[in-house]
């Protein structure tokens, strides 16, 4: 899969449930994923994100638009950005992430965004 026109390819390895909890954005239509990154991106920019989920070997080739930018670290919140998931792979990733996070999606735990 090639990146969207003018887009970038970014790697996001989510190694455990706590990182997934802090990164996943269920309140974004279709699901969103925050990616700690030093890469500079623009709102609305199309990206290709290669992501993994905890305890899975599958790599998801996710496409989406940048919907959140944290330009600098702030306490426990790293610099990075979030994309709004789209397409079949985005739906599959969202379903798997929500399965892993079942029962804790609305938990009052700190996240990388809110």
C-alpha positions as CSV (number, residue, x, y, z in Angstrom):
1,X,0.0,0.0,0.0
2,X,1.3,3.4,-0.9
3,X,0.7,6.5,1.2
4,X,-2.0,8.9,0.3
5,X,-0.8,11.6,-2.1
6,X,1.5,14.0,-0.2
7,X,1.2,11.7,2.8
8,X,3.7,10.0,5.0
9,X,4.0,6.4,6.4
10,X,4.3,6.2,10.2
11,X,4.9,3.2,12.4
12,X,2.9,2.7,15.7
13,X,3.6,-0.3,17.8
14,X,1.1,-0.5,20.6
15,X,2.8,-3.0,23.0
16,X,0.3,-3.2,25.9
17,X,-3.2,-2.5,27.0
18,X,-2.3,0.6,28.9
19,X,-0.7,2.2,25.9
20,X,-3.8,1.3,23.8
21,X,-6.0,2.8,26.5
22,X,-4.0,6.0,26.4
23,X,-3.9,6.1,22.5
24,X,-7.3,5.0,21.3
25,X,-9.9,7.7,20.8
26,X,-13.4,6.1,20.8
27,X,-15.1,9.5,20.7
28,X,-13.8,10.2,17.2
29,X,-16.3,9.2,14.5
30,X,-15.0,5.8,13.2
31,X,-12.4,5.7,15.9
32,X,-9.2,7.6,16.3
33,X,-5.6,6.7,17.3
34,X,-3.1,9.0,18.9
35,X,0.5,8.4,17.9
36,X,3.4,9.7,20.0
37,X,5.7,11.1,17.3
38,X,8.3,13.8,16.6
39,X,7.1,14.1,13.0
40,X,5.5,17.3,12.0
41,X,2.0,16.9,10.5
42,X,-0.8,19.2,9.5
43,X,-4.5,19.1,10.4
44,X,-6.4,17.2,7.7
45,X,-3.2,15.6,6.3
46,X,-3.7,12.1,5.0
47,X,-1.4,9.5,6.5
48,X,-0.7,5.8,6.2
49,X,-0.1,4.4,9.6
50,X,1.3,0.8,10.1
51,X,0.0,-0.2,13.6
52,X,0.1,-3.3,15.8
53,X,-2.1,-4.2,18.8
54,X,-1.0,-5.8,22.0
55,X,-0.5,-9.6,21.9
56,X,-1.1,-9.7,18.1
57,X,1.4,-10.2,15.3
58,X,-0.8,-8.7,12.6
59,X,0.1,-5.3,11.2
60,X,-2.7,-3.0,10.2
61,X,-2.2,-0.6,7.3
62,X,-4.4,2.3,8.4
63,X,-5.3,5.4,6.5
64,X,-6.8,8.5,8.0
65,X,-6.7,12.2,8.4
66,X,-4.9,14.0,11.2
67,X,-7.6,15.3,13.6
68,X,-5.5,16.1,16.7
69,X,-2.0,17.6,17.2
70,X,-0.1,17.9,20.4
71,X,2.8,20.1,19.3
72,X,4.9,19.6,22.5
73,X,5.0,17.3,25.5
74,X,2.8,18.3,28.4
75,X,3.1,16.3,31.6
76,X,2.2,12.7,30.8
77,X,1.0,13.7,27.3
78,X,3.7,13.2,24.6
79,X,4.2,15.2,21.4
80,X,2.3,13.6,18.6
81,X,-0.9,13.5,16.6
82,X,-4.1,11.5,16.1
83,X,-5.7,10.2,12.9
84,X,-9.4,9.4,12.3
85,X,-9.5,5.8,11.2
86,X,-11.1,5.1,7.8
87,X,-11.7,2.2,5.4
88,X,-12.0,-1.5,6.1
89,X,-8.7,-1.8,7.9
90,X,-9.7,1.1,10.1
91,X,-12.9,-0.6,11.0
92,X,-11.1,-3.9,11.7
93,X,-8.5,-2.1,13.9
94,X,-11.3,-0.3,15.8
95,X,-13.2,-3.5,16.4
96,X,-10.1,-5.3,17.7
97,X,-9.0,-2.3,19.8
98,X,-12.5,-2.1,21.4
99,X,-12.5,-5.9,22.0
100,X,-9.1,-5.6,23.8
101,X,-10.4,-2.6,25.8
102,X,-13.8,-4.1,26.6
103,X,-15.0,-2.8,29.9
104,X,-12.4,0.0,30.1
105,X,-13.3,2.2,27.1
106,X,-15.0,4.8,29.3
107,X,-12.7,4.3,32.3
108,X,-11.5,7.4,34.0
109,X,-7.8,6.8,33.1
110,X,-5.5,9.3,31.7
111,X,-5.0,9.4,28.0
112,X,-2.6,11.1,25.7
113,X,-5.2,13.5,24.5
114,X,-7.9,14.4,27.1
